[in-house]
Amino acid sequence: MNDLITITKDNREALLRLLDGMAASDAAERERLQELQGEVERATVADAQMIDADVVTMNSRVSL
C-alpha cells in the first residue's frame, strides 16, 4: 500500500501490543498479520490533540 497513514501514539502502541499477542493459525493469516504490522510501523505518528475532530481514529463513533 502507498496511502499515507496517520495514527496517534496511543493507537500505535495499542495496535502493536495487540499484534504481538496474536498467533496466526496458518501461513495466509500470518502473512496478513505481518502486512498489518508493517502498515502500523510505517504510519506517521501524530499527537492526539493535533488530530482534527473530523478524522476517524480508533474508538471513534461515526454516523453515515
C-alpha positions as CSV (number, residue, x, y, z in Angstrom):
1,M,0.0,0.0,0.0
2,N,1.2,3.5,-0.7
3,D,-1.5,5.6,1.1
4,L,-0.4,7.8,3.9
5,I,-1.5,6.5,7.3
6,T,-1.5,8.7,10.4
7,I,-2.2,7.3,13.8
8,T,-1.9,8.6,17.4
9,K,0.9,7.3,19.6
10,D,-1.6,5.6,21.9
11,N,-3.3,3.9,19.0
12,R,0.0,2.7,17.5
13,E,1.1,1.3,20.8
14,A,-2.2,-0.5,21.3
15,L,-2.2,-2.0,17.8
16,L,1.4,-3.2,18.2
17,R,0.6,-4.8,21.6
18,L,-2.4,-6.5,20.0
19,L,-0.4,-7.8,17.1
20,D,2.4,-9.0,19.4
21,G,-0.2,-11.1,21.3
22,M,-1.8,-12.7,18.2
23,A,-0.9,-16.1,16.9
24,A,-1.6,-17.0,13.3
25,S,-3.3,-20.3,12.6
26,D,-1.9,-20.6,9.1
27,A,0.6,-19.1,6.7
28,A,-2.0,-16.8,5.0
29,E,-3.2,-15.4,8.3
30,R,0.5,-14.9,9.4
31,E,1.1,-13.0,6.2
32,R,-1.9,-10.7,6.8
33,L,-0.8,-10.0,10.3
34,Q,2.7,-9.2,9.1
35,E,1.3,-6.8,6.5
36,L,-0.8,-5.1,9.1
37,Q,2.2,-4.8,11.4
38,G,4.2,-3.2,8.6
39,E,1.4,-0.7,7.9
40,V,1.2,0.3,11.6
41,E,5.0,0.6,11.8
42,R,5.2,2.8,8.7
43,A,2.4,5.1,9.8
44,T,3.1,8.7,10.7
45,V,2.6,9.2,14.5
46,A,0.7,12.3,15.5
47,D,-0.2,13.8,18.9
48,A,-3.8,13.0,19.7
49,Q,-4.5,16.8,20.2
50,M,-3.3,17.5,16.7
51,I,-5.9,15.2,15.0
52,D,-8.8,17.2,13.5
53,A,-12.2,16.5,15.0
54,D,-13.5,15.2,11.7
55,V,-10.8,12.4,11.4
56,V,-11.8,8.9,12.4
57,T,-9.5,7.3,14.9
58,M,-9.7,4.1,17.0
59,N,-12.8,4.1,19.2
60,S,-14.4,6.9,17.2
61,R,-18.2,6.8,16.6
62,V,-19.3,7.6,13.0
63,S,-22.8,8.1,11.7
64,L,-23.4,7.8,8.0
